[in-house]
């Protein structure tokens, strides 16, 4: 928890709503979807259920100062490898 708190505080200083801190890339898990008040310029995300995508998109242009901004949702890896087994609907072992 201490490591998570330290990383979250650093992210909040750089990306809090209303802060302009220059170029930065954030790679994060789903914890960012609901727990942090951050304001990003765009998002590149894996597929997810609609409610999770809406939460993720809510971290983009949060201060509403950028107009309409693009968001990108990947459909599959470039090599065509699927994320889920078609007939089972479960994740590939990995």
N, C-alpha and C positions, 0 to 999 in steps of 0.2 A: 504493500500500500504506500509506503514512503516513496519508493521509486515512481509509482504512478502519480502521486501528488506532485512530486518535483517536476515530472514531465508535463503534467497538465498546467502547472503554474507557468512554466516557460512558454507553452503554447498560448496560453491566455494573454501573456504579455505581448506576444507577437501578433496574435490574430483576434483579439477581443473586438467586439463590435465597436466601430468608430476609430480603430487604430489603423494607421497606414504605416506598415513596417517594411515595405519593399518586397522583392521577390522571395518566395519560400515555397517549398513542397512539403506537404504533410502526408505521411503514410500512416494510416490508423486502422484500428479495428472498429467494430460496431459501438464501442463505448463512446465514441465521439458523437454518434447519432443523437443521443438523448441527454448527455451529461454536461456538455460544454457550450457556453455562449460564445461561439467563435464566428467570425465573418470572413469567408473565403471568396475568392474571385470566381472560381469554377470548381467542378468536381469531375473526376474520372472514377467510376465505380463499377463493381461487379454487379451482375443481376441480383435482384432480391425481391421479396414480396413488396407490393405497392406501399404499404404503411412504412416499411423500413426505408424505401427510396424517398418518400416524402420527408421523413426525419432527416435523411442525409442532405436532401436538397435545401432543407431549412437552415443549413450551415453555410449556404452560398448567398451572398448579397443580403445578409441579415439586416444591415443598416439601411438597405434600400437606397443606396446612393449611386449605384452603378448602372441603373436602367435594367434592361433585360439582358441577362448573361447566359451563356451556354452551359449546359450540363451534359455529360457524356456517360451513357450506360453501355458497357461492353456486352455483346451478345455471346461471344465465344472466343477462345484463344485463337490466335492467327494460324496455328497449326491444325485447327479443326477439332482438337480434342475436346469432347464435351465435359461439362462440369458434373452432370448427373447421368447415371445409367438410365437410358430411355425406358426400358421395360420395368425397372424397379423404382425409379424416382429417387434413388439414394446416391450419395456421393461416391465418387471413385475412391478406392483405397489409395493412400498416398503417403 
